[in-house]
Amino acid sequence: MVRGSLESEKLRQPMEYRVYLPPCYANRIDQRYPVLYLIHGQSFTDDQWDRLGADETAEQLILQGEIAPFLIVMPRDRSWGQPEEDPFGEVLVHELIPRIDQTYRTLPSRHYRAIGGLSRGAGWAVHLGLRYWELFGAIGAHSLAVFQSDAPRIGRWLEAIPAESRPRIFLDIGDRDRPPILHSAIWFEELLTRKRIPHEWYLYTGYHQEAYWQAHMKQYIRWYAAPWSEAEFDIIE
């Protein structure tokens, strides 16, 4: 795990972030890798996905040969406002992604870039994954809290994405989650269903707590990595 910090004119404080590098990264110097961006929940920091074991789970599955190796980037959001009030998303898209692609041996195309989050972080994943669909090939929303300001726009964002370029979408939530968040996730799933947009939807037993997300970590990591085949990115072009 590598720690980083990004200074931006749009932020009052630098954006801290963590980068998980797969076990083969240092040795395979001619190989480039997919990248998964994971965003934490409200009142937490960039250490949340680390504490939940996203990196250990990925490493275990990589070493077992179940999934191809990839990088995980975990940025920190310090504000709890709507996207219009919080420049976190714009900095992630326009400054952090270019820095990661310049610093590490990534595969800088949407097929090899995914974004996910939990709770408020899931709201960010949906916001950024739909607004900037040219950048992300997959969106994971775990216990999704849709931004209030996004709700009237999400339908238009979905319709603006060409059918052949629709991202893969994964949604899950516990059946005993907080009612407003549970209703938010169900609303988004029903919207996708009405618009006949393919997605995966799971309503599990559980609460809005870290024990729930940790219990499903292997499923999350397997899903993000599913379309990535190591044979496709062994050699730098």
C-alpha atoms as an extended CHARMM CRD file, in Angstrom:
* protein
*
       237  EXT
         1         1  MET       CA              0.0000000000        0.0000000000        0.0000000000  PROA      1               0.0000000000
         2         2  VAL       CA              1.4120000000        3.3550000000       -1.0940000000  PROA      2               0.0000000000
         3         3  ARG       CA              0.2510000000        6.6620000000        0.4230000000  PROA      3               0.0000000000
         4         4  GLY       CA             -0.0810000000        9.7790000000       -1.7190000000  PROA      4               0.0000000000
         5         5  SER       CA             -1.2800000000       13.3720000000       -1.5390000000  PROA      5               0.0000000000
         6         6  LEU       CA             -2.5770000000       15.6040000000       -4.3120000000  PROA      6               0.0000000000
         7         7  GLU       CA             -2.6550000000       19.3850000000       -4.0000000000  PROA      7               0.0000000000
         8         8  SER       CA             -5.3180000000       21.1560000000       -6.0490000000  PROA      8               0.0000000000
         9         9  GLU       CA             -6.4270000000       24.7590000000       -6.4040000000  PROA      9               0.0000000000
        10        10  LYS       CA             -9.9900000000       23.4790000000       -6.0070000000  PROA      10              0.0000000000
        11        11  LEU       CA             -9.3740000000       21.9700000000       -2.5760000000  PROA      11              0.0000000000
        12        12  ARG       CA             -8.6400000000       23.6700000000        0.7400000000  PROA      12              0.0000000000
        13        13  GLN       CA             -6.5540000000       20.6900000000        1.8150000000  PROA      13              0.0000000000
        14        14  PRO       CA             -4.6410000000       18.1570000000       -0.2890000000  PROA      14              0.0000000000
        15        15  MET       CA             -6.5000000000       15.0360000000       -1.3880000000  PROA      15              0.0000000000
        16        16  GLU       CA             -4.9410000000       12.0950000000        0.4110000000  PROA      16              0.0000000000
        17        17  TYR       CA             -5.1490000000        8.7070000000       -1.2460000000  PROA      17              0.0000000000
        18        18  ARG       CA             -3.9030000000        5.1400000000       -0.9770000000  PROA      18              0.0000000000
        19        19  VAL       CA             -2.7950000000        2.9000000000       -3.8190000000  PROA      19              0.0000000000
        20        20  TYR       CA             -2.7280000000       -0.8730000000       -3.5500000000  PROA      20              0.0000000000
        21        21  LEU       CA             -0.1530000000       -2.4520000000       -5.8630000000  PROA      21              0.0000000000
        22        22  PRO       CA             -0.5390000000       -6.1530000000       -6.7150000000  PROA      22              0.0000000000
        23        23  PRO       CA              2.2050000000       -8.5810000000       -5.6430000000  PROA      23              0.0000000000
        24        24  CYS       CA              3.6890000000       -8.8440000000       -9.1430000000  PROA      24              0.0000000000
        25        25  TYR       CA              3.8760000000       -5.0790000000       -9.7870000000  PROA      25              0.0000000000
        26        26  ALA       CA              7.5390000000       -4.5880000000       -8.8240000000  PROA      26              0.0000000000
        27        27  ASN       CA              8.7810000000       -7.6030000000      -10.7750000000  PROA      27              0.0000000000
        28        28  ARG       CA              6.8050000000       -7.4190000000      -14.0140000000  PROA      28              0.0000000000
        29        29  ILE       CA              8.1490000000       -4.1000000000      -15.2240000000  PROA      29              0.0000000000
        30        30  ASP       CA              6.7310000000       -4.5720000000      -18.7360000000  PROA      30              0.0000000000
        31        31  GLN       CA              3.1590000000       -5.0830000000      -17.5900000000  PROA      31              0.0000000000
        32        32  ARG       CA              0.3760000000       -2.5360000000      -17.2680000000  PROA      32              0.0000000000
        33        33  TYR       CA             -2.6590000000       -2.9630000000      -15.0330000000  PROA      33              0.0000000000
        34        34  PRO       CA             -6.3570000000       -2.0910000000      -14.6890000000  PROA      34              0.0000000000
        35        35  VAL       CA             -7.3490000000        0.3220000000      -11.9200000000  PROA      35              0.0000000000
        36        36  LEU       CA            -10.2580000000        0.2270000000       -9.4840000000  PROA      36              0.0000000000
        37        37  TYR       CA            -11.2020000000        3.4630000000       -7.6810000000  PROA      37              0.0000000000
        38        38  LEU       CA            -12.9840000000        2.8470000000       -4.3510000000  PROA      38              0.0000000000
        39        39  ILE       CA            -14.6130000000        5.7120000000       -2.4190000000  PROA      39              0.0000000000
        40        40  HSD       CA            -15.3390000000        5.6110000000        1.3120000000  PROA      40              0.0000000000
        41        41  GLY       CA            -18.5140000000        6.5150000000        3.1540000000  PROA      41              0.0000000000
        42        42  GLN       CA            -19.4840000000        9.7180000000        4.9350000000  PROA      42              0.0000000000
        43        43  SER       CA            -17.4960000000       10.5920000000        8.0870000000  PROA      43              0.0000000000
        44        44  PHE       CA            -14.7690000000        8.1130000000        7.1260000000  PROA      44              0.0000000000
        45        45  THR       CA            -11.4360000000        8.5370000000        5.3340000000  PROA      45              0.0000000000
        46        46  ASP       CA             -9.3100000000        6.8850000000        2.6690000000  PROA      46              0.0000000000
        47        47  ASP       CA             -8.4720000000        4.1150000000        5.1480000000  PROA      47              0.0000000000
        48        48  GLN       CA            -11.9970000000        2.6260000000        5.1750000000  PROA      48              0.0000000000
        49        49  TRP       CA            -11.6660000000        0.2680000000        2.2120000000  PROA      49              0.0000000000
        50        50  ASP       CA             -8.1900000000       -0.6040000000        3.4870000000  PROA      50              0.0000000000
        51        51  ARG       CA             -9.5910000000       -1.5370000000        6.9150000000  PROA      51              0.0000000000
        52        52  LEU       CA            -12.3860000000       -3.5330000000        5.3160000000  PROA      52              0.0000000000
        53        53  GLY       CA             -9.7690000000       -5.6520000000        3.5760000000  PROA      53              0.0000000000
        54        54  ALA       CA            -10.2010000000       -4.6990000000       -0.0780000000  PROA      54              0.0000000000
        55        55  ASP       CA             -6.4530000000       -4.9700000000       -0.6880000000  PROA      55              0.0000000000
        56        56  GLU       CA             -5.9830000000       -8.2180000000        1.2510000000  PROA      56              0.0000000000
        57        57  THR       CA             -8.9680000000       -9.7620000000       -0.5280000000  PROA      57              0.0000000000
        58        58  ALA       CA             -7.6540000000       -8.7350000000       -3.9360000000  PROA      58              0.0000000000
        59        59  GLU       CA             -4.2010000000      -10.0510000000       -3.1110000000  PROA      59              0.0000000000
        60        60  GLN       CA             -5.5530000000      -13.3910000000       -1.9380000000  PROA      60              0.0000000000
        61        61  LEU       CA             -7.6300000000      -13.8690000000       -5.0960000000  PROA      61              0.0000000000
        62        62  ILE       CA             -4.7370000000      -12.7660000000       -7.3030000000  PROA      62              0.0000000000
        63        63  LEU       CA             -2.2930000000      -15.1810000000       -5.6590000000  PROA      63              0.0000000000
        64        64  GLN       CA             -4.8350000000      -17.9830000000       -5.9590000000  PROA      64              0.0000000000
        65        65  GLY       CA             -5.1270000000      -17.2800000000       -9.6740000000  PROA      65              0.0000000000
        66        66  GLU       CA             -8.8570000000      -16.4730000000       -9.4660000000  PROA      66              0.0000000000
        67        67  ILE       CA             -8.5100000000      -12.9390000000      -10.8410000000  PROA      67              0.0000000000
        68        68  ALA       CA             -5.9760000000      -10.9330000000      -12.8210000000  PROA      68              0.0000000000
        69        69  PRO       CA             -3.8350000000       -8.4080000000      -10.9130000000  PROA      69              0.0000000000
        70        70  PHE       CA             -4.9560000000       -4.7690000000      -10.7690000000  PROA      70              0.0000000000
        71        71  LEU       CA             -4.3940000000       -1.5640000000       -8.7920000000  PROA      71              0.0000000000
        72        72  ILE       CA             -6.8250000000       -0.1260000000       -6.2430000000  PROA      72              0.0000000000
        73        73  VAL       CA             -6.9200000000        3.6330000000       -5.5860000000  PROA      73              0.0000000000
        74        74  MET       CA             -8.6820000000        4.8570000000       -2.4230000000  PROA      74              0.0000000000
        75        75  PRO       CA             -9.0640000000        8.6750000000       -2.3610000000  PROA      75              0.0000000000
        76        76  ARG       CA            -10.2230000000       10.7500000000        0.5970000000  PROA      76              0.0000000000
        77        77  ASP       CA            -13.2230000000       13.0780000000        0.4550000000  PROA      77              0.0000000000
        78        78  ARG       CA            -13.2370000000       15.6550000000        3.2590000000  PROA      78              0.0000000000
        79        79  SER       CA            -16.6030000000       17.3120000000        2.5430000000  PROA      79              0.0000000000
        80        80  TRP       CA            -20.1570000000       16.0360000000        2.9720000000  PROA      80              0.0000000000
        81        81  GLY       CA            -21.9700000000       18.3670000000        0.5760000000  PROA      81              0.0000000000
        82        82  GLN       CA            -23.6970000000       17.7170000000       -2.7200000000  PROA      82              0.0000000000
        83        83  PRO       CA            -21.4510000000       17.4240000000       -5.7990000000  PROA      83              0.0000000000
        84        84  GLU       CA            -22.0060000000       21.0970000000       -6.6560000000  PROA      84              0.0000000000
        85        85  GLU       CA            -20.6450000000       22.0430000000       -3.2270000000  PROA      85              0.0000000000
        86        86  ASP       CA            -17.8520000000       19.4760000000       -3.0570000000  PROA      86              0.0000000000
        87        87  PRO       CA            -15.0640000000       19.6080000000       -5.6790000000  PROA      87              0.0000000000
        88        88  PHE       CA            -13.8940000000       16.0880000000       -4.7640000000  PROA      88              0.0000000000
        89        89  GLY       CA            -15.4130000000       14.5200000000       -7.8720000000  PROA      89              0.0000000000
        90        90  GLU       CA            -13.9770000000       17.0430000000      -10.3010000000  PROA      90              0.0000000000
        91        91  VAL       CA            -10.5360000000       16.7030000000       -8.7570000000  PROA      91              0.0000000000
        92        92  LEU       CA            -10.7250000000       12.9150000000       -8.9160000000  PROA      92              0.0000000000
        93        93  VAL       CA            -11.6460000000       12.9430000000      -12.6000000000  PROA      93              0.0000000000
        94        94  HSD       CA             -9.4770000000       15.7820000000      -13.8790000000  PROA      94              0.0000000000
        95        95  GLU       CA             -6.4520000000       15.5730000000      -11.5760000000  PROA      95              0.0000000000
        96        96  LEU       CA             -6.1930000000       12.3050000000       -9.6650000000  PROA      96              0.0000000000
        97        97  ILE       CA             -6.8330000000        9.9180000000      -12.5600000000  PROA      97              0.0000000000
        98        98  PRO       CA             -4.2110000000       11.6220000000      -14.7720000000  PROA      98              0.0000000000
        99        99  ARG       CA             -1.7250000000       11.5200000000      -11.8870000000  PROA      99              0.0000000000
       100       100  ILE       CA             -2.3170000000        7.8020000000      -11.3040000000  PROA      100             0.0000000000
       101       101  ASP       CA             -1.9690000000        7.0690000000      -15.0250000000  PROA      101             0.0000000000
       102       102  GLN       CA              1.2740000000        9.0600000000      -15.1690000000  PROA      102             0.0000000000
       103       103  THR       CA              2.7480000000        7.6390000000      -11.9700000000  PROA      103             0.0000000000
       104       104  TYR       CA              1.8730000000        3.9630000000      -12.2960000000  PROA      104             0.0000000000
       105       105  ARG       CA              1.8330000000        1.4590000000      -15.1320000000  PROA      105             0.0000000000
       106       106  THR       CA             -1.9030000000        1.5400000000      -15.7610000000  PROA      106             0.0000000000
       107       107  LEU       CA             -4.0570000000        0.6480000000      -18.7340000000  PROA      107             0.0000000000
       108       108  PRO       CA             -5.6300000000        4.0910000000      -19.2890000000  PROA      108             0.0000000000
       109       109  SER       CA             -8.8830000000        3.1210000000      -20.9920000000  PROA      109             0.0000000000
       110       110  ARG       CA            -12.4330000000        2.8010000000      -19.6670000000  PROA      110             0.0000000000
       111       111  HSD       CA            -12.4840000000       -0.9730000000      -20.1430000000  PROA      111             0.0000000000
       112       112  TYR       CA             -9.6940000000       -1.2430000000      -17.5860000000  PROA      112             0.0000000000
       113       113  ARG       CA            -10.9630000000        1.4100000000      -15.1660000000  PROA      113             0.0000000000
       114       114  ALA       CA            -13.7810000000        0.8580000000      -12.6590000000  PROA      114             0.0000000000
       115       115  ILE       CA            -15.2630000000        2.9710000000       -9.8810000000  PROA      115             0.0000000000
       116       116  GLY       CA            -17.1120000000        1.8940000000       -6.7680000000  PROA      116             0.0000000000
       117       117  GLY       CA            -18.0820000000        3.0950000000       -3.3500000000  PROA      117             0.0000000000
       118       118  LEU       CA            -20.1510000000        2.4720000000       -0.2640000000  PROA      118             0.0000000000
       119       119  SER       CA            -22.9230000000        4.6840000000        1.1090000000  PROA      119             0.0000000000
       120       120  ARG       CA            -22.0180000000        8.2840000000        0.1570000000  PROA      120             0.0000000000
       121       121  GLY       CA            -19.0840000000        6.8260000000       -1.7790000000  PROA      121             0.0000000000
       122       122  ALA       CA            -21.5870000000        4.7900000000       -3.7850000000  PROA      122             0.0000000000
       123       123  GLY       CA            -23.3750000000        8.0460000000       -4.5790000000  PROA      123             0.0000000000
       124       124  TRP       CA            -20.0840000000        9.3770000000       -5.9190000000  PROA      124             0.0000000000
       125       125  ALA       CA            -19.5310000000        6.2070000000       -7.9460000000  PROA      125             0.0000000000
       126       126  VAL       CA            -22.9240000000        6.6010000000       -9.6320000000  PROA      126             0.0000000000
       127       127  HSD       CA            -22.4380000000       10.3480000000      -10.1240000000  PROA      127             0.0000000000
       128       128  LEU       CA            -18.9940000000       10.0320000000      -11.7030000000  PROA      128             0.0000000000
       129       129  GLY       CA            -19.5950000000        6.7510000000      -13.4830000000  PROA      129             0.0000000000
       130       130  LEU       CA            -22.6410000000        8.1180000000      -15.3270000000  PROA      130             0.0000000000
       131       131  ARG       CA            -21.4880000000       11.7010000000      -15.9240000000  PROA      131             0.0000000000
       132       132  TYR       CA            -18.0720000000       10.5890000000      -17.1060000000  PROA      132             0.0000000000
       133       133  TRP       CA            -19.0150000000        7.2620000000      -18.6430000000  PROA      133             0.0000000000
       134       134  GLU       CA            -16.1690000000        7.6730000000      -21.1620000000  PROA      134             0.0000000000
       135       135  LEU       CA            -13.7550000000        7.0670000000      -18.2590000000  PROA      135             0.0000000000
       136       136  PHE       CA            -15.2990000000        4.0860000000      -16.4670000000  PROA      136             0.0000000000
       137       137  GLY       CA            -16.3400000000        0.6700000000      -17.7060000000  PROA      137             0.0000000000
       138       138  ALA       CA            -17.9490000000       -0.4500000000      -14.4430000000  PROA      138             0.0000000000
       139       139  ILE       CA            -19.8310000000        1.0990000000      -11.5050000000  PROA      139             0.0000000000
       140       140  GLY       CA            -20.2250000000       -0.5920000000       -8.1400000000  PROA      140             0.0000000000
       141       141  ALA       CA            -22.7070000000        0.9340000000       -5.6840000000  PROA      141             0.0000000000
       142       142  HSD       CA            -22.7960000000       -0.7280000000       -2.2640000000  PROA      142             0.0000000000
       143       143  SER       CA            -25.5600000000        0.5300000000        0.0720000000  PROA      143             0.0000000000
       144       144  LEU       CA            -26.1750000000        3.3930000000       -2.3310000000  PROA      144             0.0000000000
       145       145  ALA       CA            -27.1050000000        6.8550000000       -1.0990000000  PROA      145             0.0000000000
       146       146  VAL       CA            -28.0190000000        8.7870000000       -4.2560000000  PROA      146             0.0000000000
       147       147  PHE       CA            -27.1910000000       12.4930000000       -4.0890000000  PROA      147             0.0000000000
       148       148  GLN       CA            -30.3960000000       14.5320000000       -3.8620000000  PROA      148             0.0000000000
       149       149  SER       CA            -29.2010000000       16.8890000000       -6.5850000000  PROA      149             0.0000000000
       150       150  ASP       CA            -28.4520000000       13.9190000000       -8.8670000000  PROA      150             0.0000000000
       151       151  ALA       CA            -31.8790000000       12.2860000000       -8.6660000000  PROA      151             0.0000000000
       152       152  PRO       CA            -33.5470000000       14.5230000000      -11.3020000000  PROA      152             0.0000000000
       153       153  ARG       CA            -30.5840000000       14.1040000000      -13.6730000000  PROA      153             0.0000000000
       154       154  ILE       CA            -29.7330000000       10.4190000000      -13.4990000000  PROA      154             0.0000000000
       155       155  GLY       CA            -32.3660000000        9.4320000000      -16.0410000000  PROA      155             0.0000000000
       156       156  ARG       CA            -30.9350000000       11.8670000000      -18.6000000000  PROA      156             0.0000000000
       157       157  TRP       CA            -27.3870000000       10.7120000000      -17.8980000000  PROA      157             0.0000000000
       158       158  LEU       CA            -28.3910000000        7.1130000000      -18.5020000000  PROA      158             0.0000000000
       159       159  GLU       CA            -30.1310000000        7.9830000000      -21.7650000000  PROA      159             0.0000000000
       160       160  ALA       CA            -27.0770000000        9.8980000000      -22.9880000000  PROA      160             0.0000000000
       161       161  ILE       CA            -24.8300000000        6.8390000000      -22.8070000000  PROA      161             0.0000000000
       162       162  PRO       CA            -24.7290000000        4.8880000000      -26.0890000000  PROA      162             0.0000000000
       163       163  ALA       CA            -26.1700000000        1.4060000000      -25.6210000000  PROA      163             0.0000000000
       164       164  GLU       CA            -22.9190000000       -0.2190000000      -26.7120000000  PROA      164             0.0000000000
       165       165  SER       CA            -20.9840000000        1.8240000000      -24.1180000000  PROA      165             0.0000000000
       166       166  ARG       CA            -23.1320000000        1.2740000000      -21.0540000000  PROA      166             0.0000000000
       167       167  PRO       CA            -20.9950000000        0.4670000000      -18.0160000000  PROA      167             0.0000000000
       168       168  ARG       CA            -21.4400000000       -2.7090000000      -16.0440000000  PROA      168             0.0000000000
       169       169  ILE       CA            -23.4680000000       -1.8870000000      -12.9140000000  PROA      169             0.0000000000
       170       170  PHE       CA            -23.5450000000       -3.7100000000       -9.5810000000  PROA      170             0.0000000000
       171       171  LEU       CA            -25.9440000000       -2.7780000000       -6.7590000000  PROA      171             0.0000000000
       172       172  ASP       CA            -26.3160000000       -4.3330000000       -3.3300000000  PROA      172             0.0000000000
       173       173  ILE       CA            -27.7330000000       -3.3350000000        0.0400000000  PROA      173             0.0000000000
       174       174  GLY       CA            -28.8340000000       -4.8610000000        3.3220000000  PROA      174             0.0000000000
       175       175  ASP       CA            -32.5570000000       -5.2770000000        3.9090000000  PROA      175             0.0000000000
       176       176  ARG       CA            -32.2220000000       -3.5940000000        7.3150000000  PROA      176             0.0000000000
       177       177  ASP       CA            -30.3190000000       -0.5700000000        6.0740000000  PROA      177             0.0000000000
       178       178  ARG       CA            -31.4750000000        2.9090000000        7.0590000000  PROA      178             0.0000000000
       179       179  PRO       CA            -34.8670000000        3.5060000000        5.3660000000  PROA      179             0.0000000000
       180       180  PRO       CA            -33.8280000000        6.5980000000        3.3450000000  PROA      180             0.0000000000
       181       181  ILE       CA            -30.7530000000        4.7940000000        1.9790000000  PROA      181             0.0000000000
       182       182  LEU       CA            -32.6710000000        1.5770000000        1.2990000000  PROA      182             0.0000000000
       183       183  HSD       CA            -35.3240000000        3.5560000000       -0.5930000000  PROA      183             0.0000000000
       184       184  SER       CA            -32.5730000000        5.3620000000       -2.5120000000  PROA      184             0.0000000000
       185       185  ALA       CA            -30.9830000000        2.1380000000       -3.6920000000  PROA      185             0.0000000000
       186       186  ILE       CA            -34.3400000000        0.5870000000       -4.6170000000  PROA      186             0.0000000000
       187       187  TRP       CA            -35.3080000000        3.7520000000       -6.5240000000  PROA      187             0.0000000000
       188       188  PHE       CA            -32.1460000000        3.5750000000       -8.6110000000  PROA      188             0.0000000000
       189       189  GLU       CA            -32.5670000000       -0.1440000000       -9.2820000000  PROA      189             0.0000000000
       190       190  GLU       CA            -36.1750000000        0.3660000000      -10.3890000000  PROA      190             0.0000000000
       191       191  LEU       CA            -35.0650000000        3.2000000000      -12.6740000000  PROA      191             0.0000000000
       192       192  LEU       CA            -32.5200000000        0.9220000000      -14.3360000000  PROA      192             0.0000000000
       193       193  THR       CA            -35.1670000000       -1.7750000000      -14.7140000000  PROA      193             0.0000000000
       194       194  ARG       CA            -37.6870000000        0.6330000000      -16.2810000000  PROA      194             0.0000000000
       195       195  LYS       CA            -35.0870000000        1.7940000000      -18.7620000000  PROA      195             0.0000000000
       196       196  ARG       CA            -34.0710000000       -1.8010000000      -19.4690000000  PROA      196             0.0000000000
       197       197  ILE       CA            -30.4670000000       -1.1470000000      -18.5610000000  PROA      197             0.0000000000
       198       198  PRO       CA            -28.6220000000       -4.3470000000      -17.6160000000  PROA      198             0.0000000000
       199       199  HSD       CA            -27.3840000000       -4.4860000000      -14.0220000000  PROA      199             0.0000000000
       200       200  GLU       CA            -26.8650000000       -6.8150000000      -11.0830000000  PROA      200             0.0000000000
       201       201  TRP       CA            -29.0210000000       -6.2560000000       -8.0000000000  PROA      201             0.0000000000
       202       202  TYR       CA            -28.6880000000       -7.9720000000       -4.6080000000  PROA      202             0.0000000000
       203       203  LEU       CA            -30.8470000000       -7.3800000000       -1.5360000000  PROA      203             0.0000000000
       204       204  TYR       CA            -29.1050000000       -9.1970000000        1.2740000000  PROA      204             0.0000000000
       205       205  THR       CA            -29.7660000000       -9.5470000000        4.9760000000  PROA      205             0.0000000000
       206       206  GLY       CA            -27.8200000000       -6.8480000000        6.7860000000  PROA      206             0.0000000000
       207       207  TYR       CA            -27.4570000000       -3.3430000000        8.1510000000  PROA      207             0.0000000000
       208       208  HSD       CA            -25.6720000000       -0.1510000000        7.1160000000  PROA      208             0.0000000000
       209       209  GLN       CA            -22.4230000000       -1.0930000000        8.7990000000  PROA      209             0.0000000000
       210       210  GLU       CA            -18.8870000000       -2.1700000000        8.0320000000  PROA      210             0.0000000000
       211       211  ALA       CA            -19.5490000000       -5.7870000000        8.9920000000  PROA      211             0.0000000000
       212       212  TYR       CA            -22.0100000000       -5.9850000000        6.0710000000  PROA      212             0.0000000000
       213       213  TRP       CA            -19.5750000000       -4.6570000000        3.4450000000  PROA      213             0.0000000000
       214       214  GLN       CA            -16.7150000000       -6.7210000000        4.7940000000  PROA      214             0.0000000000
       215       215  ALA       CA            -18.8260000000       -9.8680000000        4.5570000000  PROA      215             0.0000000000
       216       216  HSD       CA            -19.3610000000       -9.2590000000        0.8300000000  PROA      216             0.0000000000
       217       217  MET       CA            -15.8370000000       -8.0980000000       -0.0480000000  PROA      217             0.0000000000
       218       218  LYS       CA            -14.8920000000      -11.1900000000       -2.0420000000  PROA      218             0.0000000000
       219       219  GLN       CA            -18.0000000000      -10.8380000000       -4.1760000000  PROA      219             0.0000000000
       220       220  TYR       CA            -17.2270000000       -7.1800000000       -4.8160000000  PROA      220             0.0000000000
       221       221  ILE       CA            -13.6130000000       -7.7760000000       -5.8140000000  PROA      221             0.0000000000
       222       222  ARG       CA            -14.4760000000      -10.7400000000       -8.0320000000  PROA      222             0.0000000000
       223       223  TRP       CA            -17.1390000000       -8.6790000000       -9.7920000000  PROA      223             0.0000000000
       224       224  TYR       CA            -14.8660000000       -5.7030000000      -10.4870000000  PROA      224             0.0000000000
       225       225  ALA       CA            -12.1050000000       -7.9530000000      -11.8180000000  PROA      225             0.0000000000
       226       226  ALA       CA            -14.3360000000      -10.2840000000      -13.8420000000  PROA      226             0.0000000000
       227       227  PRO       CA            -13.8220000000       -8.6770000000      -17.3080000000  PROA      227             0.0000000000
       228       228  TRP       CA            -10.0540000000       -8.2760000000      -16.9130000000  PROA      228             0.0000000000
       229       229  SER       CA             -7.9310000000      -11.0360000000      -18.3830000000  PROA      229             0.0000000000
       230       230  GLU       CA             -4.2140000000      -10.9810000000      -17.6760000000  PROA      230             0.0000000000
       231       231  ALA       CA             -3.5560000000      -12.3510000000      -21.1430000000  PROA      231             0.0000000000
       232       232  GLU       CA             -4.8900000000       -9.0860000000      -22.5880000000  PROA      232             0.0000000000
       233       233  PHE       CA             -2.4020000000       -6.8040000000      -20.8680000000  PROA      233             0.0000000000
       234       234  ASP       CA              0.8370000000       -8.7480000000      -20.4430000000  PROA      234             0.0000000000
       235       235  ILE       CA              2.9070000000       -6.5530000000      -22.7340000000  PROA      235             0.0000000000
       236       236  ILE       CA              3.0960000000       -2.7700000000      -23.0700000000  PROA      236             0.0000000000
       237       237  GLU       CA              2.0720000000       -1.7440000000      -26.5610000000  PROA      237             0.0000000000
